[in-house]
Amino acid sequence: MSNLNAFLSWPSAPLTDRLVRNALEQSSLSITLIDNEQLKTSPEPLLQWCTYDDIDHELLHFKRNTVLASSYTFRKAIIRKHYLSQIIRSYLKKKPDSILRNACPRTFEVEISFADELDEMWADELWDLGKELDSGSSWWILKPGMADRGMGIRIFHSKDDLQRIFEEFEMSDSEDEGEDREGKKTSVVTSQLRHFVIQEYVNTPLLLDSTETSDKRPADDLIGRKFHLRVYCVSRGAIQLYVYDRVLALFSSEQYTSLPPKVEEEEDTPNIDLRSHLTNTSLQTELGESNVRLLDELEGCHILSGDGNDLLTRSDIQSILSEVSEVLAEAFKAALQNPVHFQALPNAFELYGVDFLVSHNLRESGKKFDVKILEINSEPAIELTGPRLTWILEDLFVSMAKVCIEPFFMESCSNEPWAIGEVKYNLIKCLDEDIRGPGTQ
């Protein structure tokens, strides 16, 4: 192969920039770095490993054989919460037995700018949600469709609760930075964000104590904390999907407190400390890096969502990871059914950070845990992993270069057989589809 031109641009992500450069240095490619001015001359062969906004997407589409980029052009169906909800619901109509039926919390999409719009919505698009709220049997979580890092997330139990939430959002519109009642910066400006999703709150999370991995304390001293899994997955071409088997567990800083099963209509909804229910790393600053663990590190920890006598086993972890892989494969299959908002290009690859919650089936025999997919993030905030675990990111980016980049530009890197479920470079292959449609050759 002739010399490869590489355009790298991560102006607001210095850690990503370092990881990309390190991965290319360790690859078998002969690389010349170019700047933005040189990119305008359309040098070939070309690698664009950069932030989405800096990719020359026109060049990517017209130079299919010689230009490779680190993002698909159209992928809203995956990375926007309200789109993801819609494509999963549509997919389940065609595939009612899909694992997604139990892996995605019940979800409603809301398009709203002002609180007074809710009055009409209860009689129309939010009729079904209104019936659920009137029954008072579940709690619900509100999430802005296009925000991240916990912005705008709220938990509620009634129509009045939701009305007050949007009224609070309107009051914060004139402020530079809003805070919720616990002082956490989670406000969002509704005049700028119209799309929200409302998901049924999963009230049976698996609870562990992340400090047990370093402090060997008696079980009686452990505190059950909620956590979610951050799973890195890599898509390649049109389309193979890989799950990175080094999964992160991101913990809440506060002890988990169960929400009341029902709040009577005449009672006031209790104040909720979001810190025990939200596990976004950007909101959990009290414990620093101790909030972040590898899932593998949690082997042998006490399961505190039960009686505290069971331990998380290697078999449990493998079962969780296997289900994560299956759910992700189905989610991408669902996205592929909507070529307007997700087009898998043969000359692109992309890294996603996917959030899952592990539910503990306390009352059911047989299957112990279920995984619930929460959201899929493009250009994930990998810096929140923390210095202690930066090595897994270094390994991940090196693996991406070997699996996604070298085979595209080097004929000597033949595509060896790689079966579904097989692991290479710490990547588990979970999907291999040959897509023939918009955006493919």
C-alpha positions in Angstrom: 0.0 0.0 0.0 1.2 3.5 -0.7 1.5 6.1 2.0 -1.8 6.7 3.9 -2.9 10.2 4.5 -4.6 10.7 7.9 -6.7 13.6 9.0 -7.0 13.7 12.8 -9.1 16.4 14.6 -10.3 16.2 18.2 -10.3 19.9 19.3 -12.3 19.4 22.5 -11.2 15.8 23.3 -7.5 15.7 24.0 -7.6 12.2 25.4 -9.3 10.8 22.3 -6.7 12.6 20.2 -3.9 10.9 22.1 -5.5 7.5 21.9 -6.0 7.8 18.1 -2.4 8.8 17.6 -1.1 6.1 19.8 -3.3 3.5 17.9 -2.0 4.6 14.5 1.6 4.5 15.8 1.2 0.9 16.8 -0.5 -0.1 13.5 1.2 -1.6 10.5 0.3 1.5 8.3 2.7 4.0 6.9 1.0 7.3 7.7 1.4 11.0 6.8 -0.6 13.4 9.0 -2.4 16.2 7.1 -4.2 19.3 8.2 -7.5 20.8 7.2 -6.1 22.8 4.3 -4.5 19.6 2.8 -7.8 17.8 3.3 -9.5 20.2 0.9 -7.3 18.8 -1.9 -8.9 15.3 -1.4 -5.6 13.3 -1.0 -6.0 9.6 -1.4 -5.9 7.1 0.2 -7.3 8.9 3.1 -8.3 8.1 6.7 -10.5 10.6 8.5 -10.4 9.7 12.2 -11.9 12.8 13.7 -15.0 14.3 15.3 -18.2 14.0 13.2 -18.3 17.7 12.4 -14.8 17.7 10.9 -15.4 14.8 8.6 -15.7 15.6 4.8 -18.9 13.5 4.4 -19.2 14.3 0.7 -15.7 12.9 0.1 -16.6 9.9 2.1 -19.6 9.2 -0.1 -18.0 9.7 -3.5 -14.6 8.0 -2.7 -15.9 4.6 -1.4 -12.7 2.6 -2.2 -10.0 5.0 -1.0 -11.5 7.1 1.8 -12.4 5.7 5.3 -14.0 7.8 8.1 -14.6 7.2 11.8 -18.4 7.9 11.6 -21.4 7.1 9.5 -23.1 10.1 8.1 -26.6 9.2 9.0 -27.1 7.4 12.4 -29.8 9.4 14.3 -31.8 6.2 14.6 -29.2 4.9 17.0 -27.9 7.9 18.9 -31.0 9.9 19.6 -33.1 8.6 22.4 -36.5 9.3 20.8 -35.4 7.9 17.5 -34.1 4.7 19.2 -37.4 4.3 21.0 -39.3 4.6 17.8 -37.2 2.2 15.7 -37.3 -0.5 18.5 -41.1 -0.2 18.8 -41.4 -0.5 15.0 -39.0 -3.5 14.9 -41.0 -5.3 17.6 -44.1 -5.1 15.5 -42.3 -7.2 12.9 -40.3 -9.3 15.4 -42.5 -9.6 18.5 -40.3 -12.4 19.9 -37.1 -10.3 19.8 -35.0 -10.0 22.9 -35.7 -6.2 22.7 -39.2 -6.7 24.0 -37.8 -7.3 27.5 -34.6 -5.4 27.1 -36.1 -1.9 26.6 -38.2 -0.2 29.3 -41.7 1.0 28.2 -41.1 4.3 26.6 -43.2 7.3 25.4 -41.9 10.1 23.2 -42.8 13.7 23.9 -42.4 16.8 21.8 -43.0 19.8 24.0 -41.6 23.3 24.6 -43.9 24.7 27.3 -45.6 23.1 30.3 -49.1 24.3 29.3 -49.0 22.1 26.2 -49.5 19.0 28.5 -53.2 19.7 29.0 -54.0 18.8 25.4 -51.5 16.0 25.2 -53.2 14.0 27.9 -56.2 13.7 25.6 -54.2 12.8 22.6 -50.6 11.5 22.2 -50.0 11.0 25.9 -53.4 9.2 26.5 -51.7 5.9 27.3 -49.2 7.4 29.6 -51.9 9.3 31.4 -53.7 6.1 32.1 -50.5 4.6 33.6 -50.0 7.7 35.8 -53.6 7.6 36.9 -53.1 4.1 38.1 -50.2 5.2 40.2 -48.5 1.8 39.9 -45.2 2.8 38.4 -42.5 5.5 38.6 -41.3 7.1 35.4 -38.1 8.9 34.3 -37.9 11.9 32.0 -34.9 12.3 29.7 -34.2 14.9 27.0 -33.8 13.2 23.7 -30.7 15.1 22.7 -29.0 16.0 26.0 -26.3 14.0 27.8 -24.4 13.8 31.1 -27.6 13.7 33.1 -29.0 17.0 31.9 -32.7 17.3 32.4 -33.3 13.9 33.9 -36.2 13.7 36.4 -38.2 11.0 38.2 -41.9 11.5 38.6 -45.1 9.6 39.6 -48.1 11.6 38.5 -49.4 14.1 35.9 -49.0 16.9 38.4 -45.3 15.9 38.9 -44.6 16.1 35.2 -46.4 19.5 35.0 -44.2 20.9 37.8 -41.1 19.6 36.2 -41.7 21.4 32.9 -42.7 24.5 34.8 -39.3 24.3 36.7 -37.5 24.0 33.3 -39.2 27.1 32.0 -38.1 29.0 35.2 -34.5 28.0 34.5 -34.6 29.3 30.9 -33.4 32.7 32.0 -30.6 31.3 34.2 -27.1 30.5 33.0 -27.0 27.2 34.9 -29.8 25.6 36.7 -29.7 23.1 39.6 -32.1 20.6 40.9 -33.3 20.6 44.5 -30.3 18.6 45.6 -27.8 21.0 44.0 -26.9 18.8 41.0 -26.6 20.6 37.7 -29.2 18.7 35.7 -31.4 21.4 34.3 -32.3 21.7 30.7 -33.8 24.6 28.7 -37.1 23.4 27.1 -37.2 26.3 24.7 -34.1 24.8 23.1 -34.9 21.1 23.4 -38.3 19.9 22.3 -37.8 16.1 22.2 -38.1 14.0 25.4 -38.5 10.4 26.2 -40.4 9.1 29.2 -39.4 5.6 30.3 -40.8 3.4 33.0 -38.4 3.4 35.9 -36.7 0.0 36.5 -37.1 -0.4 40.3 -35.3 -3.7 40.6 -31.6 -2.7 39.9 -28.8 -5.1 40.8 -27.1 -3.5 43.8 -23.4 -3.9 44.7 -20.8 -1.9 46.7 -18.0 -0.8 44.4 -15.6 -0.3 47.4 -15.8 -4.0 48.2 -13.2 -4.6 45.4 -10.6 -2.7 47.3 -11.8 -2.7 51.0 -12.5 -6.2 52.3 -15.2 -5.3 54.7 -17.9 -7.5 56.4 -21.1 -7.8 54.4 -23.0 -6.0 57.1 -20.9 -2.8 56.4 -21.5 -2.8 52.7 -23.9 -0.3 51.1 -26.0 -1.3 48.1 -25.5 1.2 45.2 -27.1 1.4 41.9 -24.9 1.3 38.8 -25.1 1.0 35.0 -22.9 -0.6 32.5 -20.9 1.4 30.0 -20.3 -0.9 27.0 -18.1 0.2 24.2 -19.1 -1.2 20.8 -17.5 -0.7 17.4 -19.4 -0.9 14.1 -17.6 -1.5 10.9 -18.7 -1.2 7.3 -22.1 -2.4 6.2 -22.1 -4.0 8.8 -20.2 -5.8 11.4 -20.7 -5.0 15.1 -18.3 -5.8 17.9 -18.6 -5.5 21.7 -15.5 -4.6 23.7 -15.4 -7.2 26.5 -13.9 -4.8 29.0 -17.1 -3.4 30.3 -17.3 -0.5 32.9 -19.6 -0.4 35.8 -20.5 3.3 36.8 -21.8 3.6 40.3 -24.0 6.1 42.1 -22.3 7.9 44.9 -25.2 7.4 47.3 -26.9 4.4 48.8 -29.9 3.2 46.8 -33.3 4.0 48.2 -36.4 2.2 46.9 -39.1 4.4 45.6 -42.5 4.0 47.3 -44.7 1.5 45.4 -47.6 3.9 45.3 -48.3 7.5 46.2 -51.9 8.2 47.0 -53.5 11.1 45.2 -54.0 13.2 48.3 -50.4 12.8 49.4 -47.5 15.0 48.2 -44.9 13.2 46.1 -41.8 12.9 48.3 -38.6 14.7 47.5 -36.3 12.4 45.7 -32.5 12.6 46.0 -31.5 11.9 42.4 -28.0 11.0 43.5 -29.1 7.5 44.6 -30.9 6.9 41.3 -28.7 8.5 38.7 -25.4 6.9 37.8 -24.0 9.3 35.3 -20.3 9.7 36.0 -20.4 13.4 35.3 -22.8 13.8 38.2 -21.1 11.5 40.6 -18.1 13.5 41.8 -18.1 12.6 45.6 -16.2 9.3 45.3 -14.0 10.1 42.3 -12.6 7.1 40.5 -14.0 4.7 43.1 -17.3 5.1 41.3 -15.9 3.4 38.2 -15.0 -0.3 38.1 -14.5 -2.9 35.5 -17.4 -5.4 35.5 -14.7 -8.2 35.8 -13.5 -6.5 39.0 -16.9 -7.1 40.6 -16.6 -10.8 40.6 -17.1 -12.1 44.1 -18.9 -9.0 45.4 -22.0 -9.4 47.5 -25.3 -9.0 45.7 -27.0 -6.4 48.0 -30.3 -6.3 46.1 -31.0 -9.7 47.7 -30.3 -11.0 51.1 -26.6 -10.2 50.8 -25.6 -13.8 50.9 -25.2 -14.4 47.2 -22.0 -13.4 45.3 -21.6 -12.2 41.8 -20.0 -15.1 40.0 -17.9 -15.4 36.8 -20.9 -17.2 35.3 -23.1 -14.2 36.1 -20.8 -11.8 34.4 -20.5 -14.0 31.3 -24.3 -14.3 31.1 -24.7 -10.5 31.4 -22.1 -9.9 28.7 -23.7 -12.4 26.4 -27.1 -10.8 26.8 -25.6 -7.3 26.2 -24.1 -8.6 22.9 -27.5 -10.1 21.8 -29.4 -6.9 22.7 -27.0 -4.7 20.8 -27.1 -6.8 17.7 -30.9 -6.6 17.7 -30.9 -2.8 18.3 -28.7 -2.3 15.2 -30.9 -4.7 13.2 -33.8 -2.5 14.2 -31.9 0.6 13.0 -31.1 -0.9 9.7 -34.8 -1.1 9.0 -34.9 2.7 8.9 -32.4 3.6 6.1 -33.4 7.3 6.2 -31.9 7.7 9.7 -29.3 5.0 9.7 -27.1 4.1 6.7 -24.3 1.7 7.2 -21.5 2.8 4.8 -18.9 0.2 3.7 -16.1 2.8 4.1 -16.9 3.9 7.7 -16.6 2.7 11.2 -17.7 4.2 14.5 -17.3 3.8 18.3 -20.3 4.0 20.5 -20.7 4.1 24.3 -23.9 2.1 25.2 -25.5 2.3 28.6 -27.3 -0.7 30.2 -29.0 -1.3 33.5 -28.9 -4.7 35.1 -32.2 -5.8 36.7 -32.2 -8.3 39.5 -35.1 -10.7 39.2 -35.8 -11.2 42.9 -39.2 -12.9 42.6 -38.6 -15.0 39.6 -37.0 -18.5 39.4 -34.6 -19.4 36.6 -33.0 -16.3 35.0 -31.3 -14.2 37.6 -30.6 -11.0 35.7 -32.0 -9.0 32.8 -30.2 -6.2 30.9 -32.1 -3.1 29.9 -30.7 -0.9 27.1 -30.9 2.8 28.1 -29.1 4.7 25.4 -26.4 4.7 22.7 -23.9 7.5 22.6 -21.7 8.6 19.7 -18.3 10.1 20.5 -18.8 8.9 24.1 -17.2 10.9 26.9 -14.3 8.4 27.4 -12.4 10.8 29.7 -14.9 10.0 32.5 -13.4 6.5 32.6 -10.6 8.0 34.8 -6.8 7.6 34.8 -6.8 4.3 36.6 -8.6 2.5 33.7 -7.1 4.5 30.8 -5.2 1.4 29.7 -8.5 -0.2 28.6 -9.1 2.7 26.2 -5.6 2.4 24.8 -6.3 -1.2 24.1 -9.7 -0.5 22.6 -8.3 2.1 20.1 -5.5 -0.2 19.1 -8.1 -2.9 18.5 -10.1 -0.5 16.4 -7.1 0.2 14.2 -6.5 -3.5 13.6 -10.1 -4.5 12.9 -11.5 -1.4 11.1 -8.6 0.4 9.5 -5.8 -2.0 8.5 -8.1 -4.4 6.6 -9.5 -1.5 4.6 -6.2 -0.1 3.4 -3.9 -3.2 3.4 -4.6 -6.1 1.0 -2.2 -8.3 3.1 -4.7 -8.0 6.0 -7.1 -10.6 4.7 -10.4 -10.9 6.4 -10.1 -14.2 8.3 -13.2 -16.0 9.3 -14.7 -14.5 12.5 -17.8 -16.2 13.8 -20.5 -14.5 15.9 -19.6 -14.8 19.5 -15.9 -15.2 18.8 -13.4 -12.9 20.5 -10.4 -11.3 18.8 -8.5 -8.3 20.1 -10.9 -8.3 23.1 -13.8 -7.6 20.7 -16.8 -9.9 20.6 -18.4 -10.1 17.2 -22.1 -9.9 17.6 -23.5 -9.0 14.2 -22.5 -9.6 10.6 -25.0 -8.4 8.1 -24.5 -7.8 4.3 -26.5 -4.8 3.6 -27.5 -3.9 0.1 -29.4 -0.7 0.0 -29.0 3.1 0.4 -25.4 4.1 1.1 -23.8 0.8 0.1 -22.0 -0.5 -2.9 
